Amino acid sequence: QVQLAESGGGLVQPGGSLRLSCAASGFTFSDYAMTWYRQAPGKERELVASITSVGGSTNYADSVRRRFTISRDNAKKTVYLQMHRLNPEDTAVYYCNAKGPFWLARGQYDYWGQGTQVTVSS
């Protein structure tokens, strides 16, 4: 059974830091690109950061570049999102997504976690 379990969200003051984790099971983690998305109240879900399966290339939304870092540990089947200098605009539910396997040209699988709430407020 495929599962993506996010953790690490919570309430943090502006300027603070949090690290989100997403533990995967039920599929070959190393073959999947991993992405963090977020959705704020009344807004559409947006891509925050992604990391490829092969090579570990990363991509970031302009709004989080140089503040957030995505990384993965294939041995632990976990992807992380380290967030620094958080501001109220970062408040959202953060979702973990897995897409792959990389060797499948069509019909890649697309898995989602349940999300973890991040609230930035004083």
PyMOL commands that place a pseudoatom at each C-alpha (Angstrom):
pseudoatom trace, name=CA, resn=GLN, resi=1, chain=A, elem=C, hetatm=0, pos=[0.000, 0.000, 0.000]
pseudoatom trace, name=CA, resn=VAL, resi=2, chain=A, elem=C, hetatm=0, pos=[1.406, 3.357, -1.038]
pseudoatom trace, name=CA, resn=GLN, resi=3, chain=A, elem=C, hetatm=0, pos=[1.756, 5.895, 1.726]
pseudoatom trace, name=CA, resn=LEU, resi=4, chain=A, elem=C, hetatm=0, pos=[3.257, 9.353, 2.021]
pseudoatom trace, name=CA, resn=ALA, resi=5, chain=A, elem=C, hetatm=0, pos=[3.278, 10.618, 5.583]
pseudoatom trace, name=CA, resn=GLU, resi=6, chain=A, elem=C, hetatm=0, pos=[4.176, 14.258, 6.163]
pseudoatom trace, name=CA, resn=SER, resi=7, chain=A, elem=C, hetatm=0, pos=[5.313, 15.544, 9.536]
pseudoatom trace, name=CA, resn=GLY, resi=8, chain=A, elem=C, hetatm=0, pos=[7.042, 18.522, 11.065]
pseudoatom trace, name=CA, resn=GLY, resi=9, chain=A, elem=C, hetatm=0, pos=[4.445, 21.213, 10.575]
pseudoatom trace, name=CA, resn=GLY, resi=10, chain=A, elem=C, hetatm=0, pos=[3.305, 23.533, 13.313]
pseudoatom trace, name=CA, resn=LEU, resi=11, chain=A, elem=C, hetatm=0, pos=[3.167, 27.098, 14.533]
pseudoatom trace, name=CA, resn=VAL, resi=12, chain=A, elem=C, hetatm=0, pos=[6.295, 29.204, 14.161]
pseudoatom trace, name=CA, resn=GLN, resi=13, chain=A, elem=C, hetatm=0, pos=[7.041, 32.893, 14.587]
pseudoatom trace, name=CA, resn=PRO, resi=14, chain=A, elem=C, hetatm=0, pos=[8.030, 35.044, 11.620]
pseudoatom trace, name=CA, resn=GLY, resi=15, chain=A, elem=C, hetatm=0, pos=[11.715, 34.611, 10.900]
pseudoatom trace, name=CA, resn=GLY, resi=16, chain=A, elem=C, hetatm=0, pos=[11.731, 31.111, 12.337]
pseudoatom trace, name=CA, resn=SER, resi=17, chain=A, elem=C, hetatm=0, pos=[12.541, 27.751, 10.820]
pseudoatom trace, name=CA, resn=LEU, resi=18, chain=A, elem=C, hetatm=0, pos=[10.869, 24.388, 10.384]
pseudoatom trace, name=CA, resn=ARG, resi=19, chain=A, elem=C, hetatm=0, pos=[11.837, 21.134, 8.759]
pseudoatom trace, name=CA, resn=LEU, resi=20, chain=A, elem=C, hetatm=0, pos=[9.148, 19.047, 7.110]
pseudoatom trace, name=CA, resn=SER, resi=21, chain=A, elem=C, hetatm=0, pos=[9.577, 15.346, 6.476]
pseudoatom trace, name=CA, resn=CYS, resi=22, chain=A, elem=C, hetatm=0, pos=[7.712, 13.005, 4.173]
pseudoatom trace, name=CA, resn=ALA, resi=23, chain=A, elem=C, hetatm=0, pos=[8.191, 9.291, 4.767]
pseudoatom trace, name=CA, resn=ALA, resi=24, chain=A, elem=C, hetatm=0, pos=[7.309, 7.070, 1.830]
pseudoatom trace, name=CA, resn=SER, resi=25, chain=A, elem=C, hetatm=0, pos=[6.348, 3.424, 1.650]
pseudoatom trace, name=CA, resn=GLY, resi=26, chain=A, elem=C, hetatm=0, pos=[4.787, 1.022, -0.809]
pseudoatom trace, name=CA, resn=PHE, resi=27, chain=A, elem=C, hetatm=0, pos=[6.790, 2.007, -3.888]
pseudoatom trace, name=CA, resn=THR, resi=28, chain=A, elem=C, hetatm=0, pos=[10.416, 2.258, -5.039]
pseudoatom trace, name=CA, resn=PHE, resi=29, chain=A, elem=C, hetatm=0, pos=[11.181, 5.662, -3.577]
pseudoatom trace, name=CA, resn=SER, resi=30, chain=A, elem=C, hetatm=0, pos=[14.476, 6.156, -5.397]
pseudoatom trace, name=CA, resn=ASP, resi=31, chain=A, elem=C, hetatm=0, pos=[12.701, 5.913, -8.773]
pseudoatom trace, name=CA, resn=TYR, resi=32, chain=A, elem=C, hetatm=0, pos=[10.336, 8.790, -8.070]
pseudoatom trace, name=CA, resn=ALA, resi=33, chain=A, elem=C, hetatm=0, pos=[10.673, 12.528, -8.309]
pseudoatom trace, name=CA, resn=MET, resi=34, chain=A, elem=C, hetatm=0, pos=[9.521, 14.162, -5.097]
pseudoatom trace, name=CA, resn=THR, resi=35, chain=A, elem=C, hetatm=0, pos=[7.806, 17.495, -4.807]
pseudoatom trace, name=CA, resn=TRP, resi=36, chain=A, elem=C, hetatm=0, pos=[6.498, 19.678, -2.019]
pseudoatom trace, name=CA, resn=TYR, resi=37, chain=A, elem=C, hetatm=0, pos=[3.365, 21.667, -2.776]
pseudoatom trace, name=CA, resn=ARG, resi=38, chain=A, elem=C, hetatm=0, pos=[1.421, 24.023, -0.573]
pseudoatom trace, name=CA, resn=GLN, resi=39, chain=A, elem=C, hetatm=0, pos=[-2.069, 25.402, -0.476]
pseudoatom trace, name=CA, resn=ALA, resi=40, chain=A, elem=C, hetatm=0, pos=[-3.057, 28.487, 1.456]
pseudoatom trace, name=CA, resn=PRO, resi=41, chain=A, elem=C, hetatm=0, pos=[-6.689, 29.235, 2.339]
pseudoatom trace, name=CA, resn=GLY, resi=42, chain=A, elem=C, hetatm=0, pos=[-8.560, 30.503, -0.710]
pseudoatom trace, name=CA, resn=LYS, resi=43, chain=A, elem=C, hetatm=0, pos=[-5.617, 29.891, -3.031]
pseudoatom trace, name=CA, resn=GLU, resi=44, chain=A, elem=C, hetatm=0, pos=[-4.672, 27.221, -5.515]
pseudoatom trace, name=CA, resn=ARG, resi=45, chain=A, elem=C, hetatm=0, pos=[-2.120, 24.578, -4.721]
pseudoatom trace, name=CA, resn=GLU, resi=46, chain=A, elem=C, hetatm=0, pos=[1.345, 25.674, -5.798]
pseudoatom trace, name=CA, resn=LEU, resi=47, chain=A, elem=C, hetatm=0, pos=[4.671, 23.965, -6.291]
pseudoatom trace, name=CA, resn=VAL, resi=48, chain=A, elem=C, hetatm=0, pos=[7.202, 24.835, -3.626]
pseudoatom trace, name=CA, resn=ALA, resi=49, chain=A, elem=C, hetatm=0, pos=[10.204, 22.661, -4.410]
pseudoatom trace, name=CA, resn=SER, resi=50, chain=A, elem=C, hetatm=0, pos=[11.035, 19.485, -6.283]
pseudoatom trace, name=CA, resn=ILE, resi=51, chain=A, elem=C, hetatm=0, pos=[13.893, 17.033, -6.508]
pseudoatom trace, name=CA, resn=THR, resi=52, chain=A, elem=C, hetatm=0, pos=[14.494, 14.503, -9.241]
pseudoatom trace, name=CA, resn=SER, resi=53, chain=A, elem=C, hetatm=0, pos=[14.939, 10.792, -8.735]
pseudoatom trace, name=CA, resn=VAL, resi=54, chain=A, elem=C, hetatm=0, pos=[18.191, 10.525, -10.675]
pseudoatom trace, name=CA, resn=GLY, resi=55, chain=A, elem=C, hetatm=0, pos=[20.861, 13.065, -9.938]
pseudoatom trace, name=CA, resn=GLY, resi=56, chain=A, elem=C, hetatm=0, pos=[18.874, 14.893, -7.298]
pseudoatom trace, name=CA, resn=SER, resi=57, chain=A, elem=C, hetatm=0, pos=[18.408, 18.080, -9.296]
pseudoatom trace, name=CA, resn=THR, resi=58, chain=A, elem=C, hetatm=0, pos=[16.267, 20.625, -7.473]
pseudoatom trace, name=CA, resn=ASN, resi=59, chain=A, elem=C, hetatm=0, pos=[13.818, 23.311, -8.473]
pseudoatom trace, name=CA, resn=TYR, resi=60, chain=A, elem=C, hetatm=0, pos=[12.198, 26.020, -6.342]
pseudoatom trace, name=CA, resn=ALA, resi=61, chain=A, elem=C, hetatm=0, pos=[9.403, 28.513, -6.556]
pseudoatom trace, name=CA, resn=ASP, resi=62, chain=A, elem=C, hetatm=0, pos=[10.772, 32.035, -6.738]
pseudoatom trace, name=CA, resn=SER, resi=63, chain=A, elem=C, hetatm=0, pos=[9.037, 32.906, -3.473]
pseudoatom trace, name=CA, resn=VAL, resi=64, chain=A, elem=C, hetatm=0, pos=[11.034, 30.342, -1.488]
pseudoatom trace, name=CA, resn=ARG, resi=65, chain=A, elem=C, hetatm=0, pos=[14.330, 30.257, -3.349]
pseudoatom trace, name=CA, resn=ARG, resi=66, chain=A, elem=C, hetatm=0, pos=[17.312, 30.815, -1.002]
pseudoatom trace, name=CA, resn=ARG, resi=67, chain=A, elem=C, hetatm=0, pos=[15.047, 30.247, 2.033]
pseudoatom trace, name=CA, resn=PHE, resi=68, chain=A, elem=C, hetatm=0, pos=[13.914, 26.649, 1.550]
pseudoatom trace, name=CA, resn=THR, resi=69, chain=A, elem=C, hetatm=0, pos=[15.975, 23.562, 0.762]
pseudoatom trace, name=CA, resn=ILE, resi=70, chain=A, elem=C, hetatm=0, pos=[14.609, 20.249, -0.491]
pseudoatom trace, name=CA, resn=SER, resi=71, chain=A, elem=C, hetatm=0, pos=[16.606, 17.065, 0.013]
pseudoatom trace, name=CA, resn=ARG, resi=72, chain=A, elem=C, hetatm=0, pos=[16.037, 13.338, -0.052]
pseudoatom trace, name=CA, resn=ASP, resi=73, chain=A, elem=C, hetatm=0, pos=[17.442, 10.297, 1.693]
pseudoatom trace, name=CA, resn=ASN, resi=74, chain=A, elem=C, hetatm=0, pos=[16.769, 7.285, -0.482]
pseudoatom trace, name=CA, resn=ALA, resi=75, chain=A, elem=C, hetatm=0, pos=[17.965, 4.876, 2.200]
pseudoatom trace, name=CA, resn=LYS, resi=76, chain=A, elem=C, hetatm=0, pos=[15.353, 6.264, 4.599]
pseudoatom trace, name=CA, resn=LYS, resi=77, chain=A, elem=C, hetatm=0, pos=[12.768, 6.746, 1.842]
pseudoatom trace, name=CA, resn=THR, resi=78, chain=A, elem=C, hetatm=0, pos=[12.221, 10.260, 3.061]
pseudoatom trace, name=CA, resn=VAL, resi=79, chain=A, elem=C, hetatm=0, pos=[12.151, 13.701, 1.503]
pseudoatom trace, name=CA, resn=TYR, resi=80, chain=A, elem=C, hetatm=0, pos=[12.723, 16.838, 3.542]
pseudoatom trace, name=CA, resn=LEU, resi=81, chain=A, elem=C, hetatm=0, pos=[11.915, 20.499, 3.235]
pseudoatom trace, name=CA, resn=GLN, resi=82, chain=A, elem=C, hetatm=0, pos=[14.072, 22.750, 5.376]
pseudoatom trace, name=CA, resn=MET, resi=83, chain=A, elem=C, hetatm=0, pos=[12.429, 26.152, 5.700]
pseudoatom trace, name=CA, resn=HIS, resi=84, chain=A, elem=C, hetatm=0, pos=[14.173, 29.259, 7.006]
pseudoatom trace, name=CA, resn=ARG, resi=85, chain=A, elem=C, hetatm=0, pos=[13.140, 32.894, 7.422]
pseudoatom trace, name=CA, resn=LEU, resi=86, chain=A, elem=C, hetatm=0, pos=[9.495, 31.953, 7.399]
pseudoatom trace, name=CA, resn=ASN, resi=87, chain=A, elem=C, hetatm=0, pos=[6.936, 34.695, 6.956]
pseudoatom trace, name=CA, resn=PRO, resi=88, chain=A, elem=C, hetatm=0, pos=[3.135, 34.781, 7.242]
pseudoatom trace, name=CA, resn=GLU, resi=89, chain=A, elem=C, hetatm=0, pos=[2.815, 34.288, 3.468]
pseudoatom trace, name=CA, resn=ASP, resi=90, chain=A, elem=C, hetatm=0, pos=[4.288, 30.802, 3.952]
pseudoatom trace, name=CA, resn=THR, resi=91, chain=A, elem=C, hetatm=0, pos=[1.250, 29.759, 5.983]
pseudoatom trace, name=CA, resn=ALA, resi=92, chain=A, elem=C, hetatm=0, pos=[-0.373, 26.849, 4.191]
pseudoatom trace, name=CA, resn=VAL, resi=93, chain=A, elem=C, hetatm=0, pos=[-0.966, 23.133, 4.198]
pseudoatom trace, name=CA, resn=TYR, resi=94, chain=A, elem=C, hetatm=0, pos=[2.157, 21.507, 2.777]
pseudoatom trace, name=CA, resn=TYR, resi=95, chain=A, elem=C, hetatm=0, pos=[1.744, 18.372, 0.705]
pseudoatom trace, name=CA, resn=CYS, resi=96, chain=A, elem=C, hetatm=0, pos=[4.235, 15.777, -0.389]
pseudoatom trace, name=CA, resn=ASN, resi=97, chain=A, elem=C, hetatm=0, pos=[3.960, 14.355, -3.911]
pseudoatom trace, name=CA, resn=ALA, resi=98, chain=A, elem=C, hetatm=0, pos=[5.698, 11.437, -5.592]
pseudoatom trace, name=CA, resn=LYS, resi=99, chain=A, elem=C, hetatm=0, pos=[5.683, 10.991, -9.362]
pseudoatom trace, name=CA, resn=GLY, resi=100, chain=A, elem=C, hetatm=0, pos=[7.315, 8.179, -11.292]
pseudoatom trace, name=CA, resn=PRO, resi=101, chain=A, elem=C, hetatm=0, pos=[8.929, 5.826, -11.854]
pseudoatom trace, name=CA, resn=PHE, resi=102, chain=A, elem=C, hetatm=0, pos=[11.398, 7.807, -13.946]
pseudoatom trace, name=CA, resn=TRP, resi=103, chain=A, elem=C, hetatm=0, pos=[11.819, 4.971, -16.468]
pseudoatom trace, name=CA, resn=LEU, resi=104, chain=A, elem=C, hetatm=0, pos=[8.130, 4.988, -17.388]
pseudoatom trace, name=CA, resn=ALA, resi=105, chain=A, elem=C, hetatm=0, pos=[7.642, 7.295, -20.356]
pseudoatom trace, name=CA, resn=ARG, resi=106, chain=A, elem=C, hetatm=0, pos=[3.852, 7.389, -20.090]
pseudoatom trace, name=CA, resn=GLY, resi=107, chain=A, elem=C, hetatm=0, pos=[1.377, 6.754, -17.356]
pseudoatom trace, name=CA, resn=GLN, resi=108, chain=A, elem=C, hetatm=0, pos=[3.576, 7.653, -14.447]
pseudoatom trace, name=CA, resn=TYR, resi=109, chain=A, elem=C, hetatm=0, pos=[2.037, 7.188, -11.031]
pseudoatom trace, name=CA, resn=ASP, resi=110, chain=A, elem=C, hetatm=0, pos=[1.169, 10.219, -8.960]
pseudoatom trace, name=CA, resn=TYR, resi=111, chain=A, elem=C, hetatm=0, pos=[0.895, 9.874, -5.177]
pseudoatom trace, name=CA, resn=TRP, resi=112, chain=A, elem=C, hetatm=0, pos=[-0.072, 12.454, -2.549]
pseudoatom trace, name=CA, resn=GLY, resi=113, chain=A, elem=C, hetatm=0, pos=[0.210, 12.733, 1.186]
pseudoatom trace, name=CA, resn=GLN, resi=114, chain=A, elem=C, hetatm=0, pos=[-2.457, 14.112, 3.497]
pseudoatom trace, name=CA, resn=GLY, resi=115, chain=A, elem=C, hetatm=0, pos=[-0.600, 17.340, 4.196]
pseudoatom trace, name=CA, resn=THR, resi=116, chain=A, elem=C, hetatm=0, pos=[0.812, 19.070, 7.229]
pseudoatom trace, name=CA, resn=GLN, resi=117, chain=A, elem=C, hetatm=0, pos=[-0.194, 22.529, 8.428]
pseudoatom trace, name=CA, resn=VAL, resi=118, chain=A, elem=C, hetatm=0, pos=[2.423, 25.255, 8.676]
pseudoatom trace, name=CA, resn=THR, resi=119, chain=A, elem=C, hetatm=0, pos=[1.318, 28.457, 10.380]
pseudoatom trace, name=CA, resn=VAL, resi=120, chain=A, elem=C, hetatm=0, pos=[3.604, 31.469, 10.607]
pseudoatom trace, name=CA, resn=SER, resi=121, chain=A, elem=C, hetatm=0, pos=[2.314, 33.977, 13.107]
pseudoatom trace, name=CA, resn=SER, resi=122, chain=A, elem=C, hetatm=0, pos=[3.409, 36.047, 16.045]
for i in range(1, 122): cmd.bond("trace and resi %d" % i, "trace and resi %d" % (i + 1))
show_as sticks, trace
zoom trace
